[in-house]
Amino acid sequence: MTEQSKHIISRKKEHLELCKTDAVQFKEKTSGFEKYDFLHSAITEAQIDKIDLSKKFFGKKVTYPFLISCMTGGTTEGENINLQLAEVAADLNIPLGLGSLRFALETNDYDEHFKQIRKAAKAVPLLGNIGGAQIIKMKSFKTLFHLLDKVESDVLVVHLNPLQELLQKNGEPNFYGIKKSLEKLVKQSSMPIIVKEVGSGISKKSAQVLLDLGIAGIDIAGAGGTSWAGVEILRNKQSTENPFWDWGLPTSYCIKTVAELKKKNKFMLIGSGGINSSFDAAKALALGADFTASARIILQTLIKDQQAGVITLIKDWFEDVKQIMFLTDSQNLRSFGKEKLILKKDCY
Ligand SMILES: Cc1cc2nc3c(=O)[nH]c(=O)nc-3n(C[C@H](O)[C@H](O)[C@H](O)COP(=O)(O)O)c2cc1C
């Protein structure tokens, strides 16, 4: 194993250990959902038993407008977690994001693991994942496409994490050429490309640039949940007073503003970053997200309450979402829009 691979393994281990705790939460900045309340409708004709939350995710029908965000990989524990989450996703019939393929690309011995993941996930959509900083350096995408084939990935997610790369020891804060690389990837890939952040958010302006490059989906992964600056600051044993800890655009702001681009562009909008309750998920959907997603709370629930705990958590969240839809007179997800929300400051 190369020195580089050893470094990646120990970094992934530390990421996983830190994300098992709440020490990596944003400090003062929030996702902004707490500013909203639902517009209660005393007159509701929504029939709760007929509310259907199923939705198409790039051609595959899934049960909820929810996916498990890309996490882990590269360590034995990470692989095990991915396998367990694949079974959870299959049970719930929801999409699953995989952790970055970077390590697999460098070590070349992941074919068997990916076959296992696909087997455990049954037919649910799987999202392969790679860093923007990595695709810039690739002369060819052949090996990446080979791995994506092994896992029978439905979608490729490219994560953009400039803040994390900036603060990470031996990070690669160099995204020069990212637009050209993404454009090339879109042209050569047989699958749709989603671009995501990891907790600092994607602005409306950046989203428009991505859409002009042919990106099919945007996961804004905003601020208010896991702070990846926080993760790296803790790894570096630096002062937790570092002002970059709370850097980023709040999740609710990103969803609301990026959703405005839907008037003129066709794309999937995923709202994530600090989605830690049924009400967060419902507000993300009402603000304009097509799908919502969570990472760290899923990891923590899996560790604490095993697979059954994650299944119960997600099922319970979406039972609540149905009740919220009933109380706001929303028969379906199409009619569950931002007019179903009020800003708390306007009413009390
Ligand atoms: C343990 C862990 C590992 C992660 N690894 C990746 C990764 O490999 N690729 C990626 O795009 N995002 C990764 N993320 C970021 C998440 O997908 C997500 O964008 C971020 O944590 C914010 O969501 P949250 O507030 O629900 O945790 C990881 C998150 C966690 C908790």
The ligand as a MOL file (V3000), in Angstrom:
LIG
                    3D

  0  0  0     0  0            999 V3000
M  V30 BEGIN CTAB
M  V30 COUNTS 31 33 0 0 0
M  V30 BEGIN ATOM
M  V30 1 C -18.8640 10.2560 7.7560 0
M  V30 2 C -19.1730 11.1230 6.5780 0
M  V30 3 C -18.4690 10.9270 5.3850 0
M  V30 4 C -18.7450 11.7080 4.2680 0
M  V30 5 N -18.1100 11.4330 3.0860 0
M  V30 6 C -18.4820 12.0950 1.9550 0
M  V30 7 C -17.9660 11.7150 0.6800 0
M  V30 8 O -17.1600 10.7880 0.5510 0
M  V30 9 N -18.3800 12.4200 -0.4070 0
M  V30 10 C -19.2950 13.4600 -0.2970 0
M  V30 11 O -19.6920 14.0380 -1.3210 0
M  V30 12 N -19.7880 13.8290 0.8940 0
M  V30 13 C -19.4120 13.1760 2.0110 0
M  V30 14 N -19.9510 13.5370 3.2260 0
M  V30 15 C -20.7750 14.7770 3.3120 0
M  V30 16 C -22.2570 14.4960 3.3210 0
M  V30 17 O -22.6700 13.8470 2.1340 0
M  V30 18 C -23.0970 15.7730 3.5270 0
M  V30 19 O -23.0430 16.5900 2.3770 0
M  V30 20 C -22.6950 16.6280 4.7200 0
M  V30 21 O -22.2590 15.8360 5.8160 0
M  V30 22 C -23.8410 17.5340 5.1980 0
M  V30 23 O -24.9830 16.7800 5.5390 0
M  V30 24 P -25.4260 16.4920 7.0860 0
M  V30 25 O -25.5210 17.8360 7.7360 0
M  V30 26 O -26.7390 15.7720 6.9660 0
M  V30 27 O -24.3500 15.6400 7.7020 0
M  V30 28 C -19.7170 12.7400 4.3490 0
M  V30 29 C -20.4290 12.9230 5.5500 0
M  V30 30 C -20.1820 12.1310 6.6390 0
M  V30 31 C -20.9830 12.3700 7.9050 0
M  V30 END ATOM
M  V30 BEGIN BOND
M  V30 1 1 1 2
M  V30 2 1 2 3
M  V30 3 2 2 30
M  V30 4 2 3 4
M  V30 5 1 4 5
M  V30 6 1 4 28
M  V30 7 2 5 6
M  V30 8 1 6 7
M  V30 9 1 6 13
M  V30 10 2 7 8
M  V30 11 1 7 9
M  V30 12 1 9 10
M  V30 13 2 10 11
M  V30 14 1 10 12
M  V30 15 2 12 13
M  V30 16 1 13 14
M  V30 17 1 14 15
M  V30 18 1 14 28
M  V30 19 1 15 16
M  V30 20 1 16 17
M  V30 21 1 16 18
M  V30 22 1 18 19
M  V30 23 1 18 20
M  V30 24 1 20 21
M  V30 25 1 20 22
M  V30 26 1 22 23
M  V30 27 1 23 24
M  V30 28 2 24 25
M  V30 29 1 24 26
M  V30 30 1 24 27
M  V30 31 2 28 29
M  V30 32 1 29 30
M  V30 33 1 30 31
M  V30 END BOND
M  V30 END CTAB
M  END
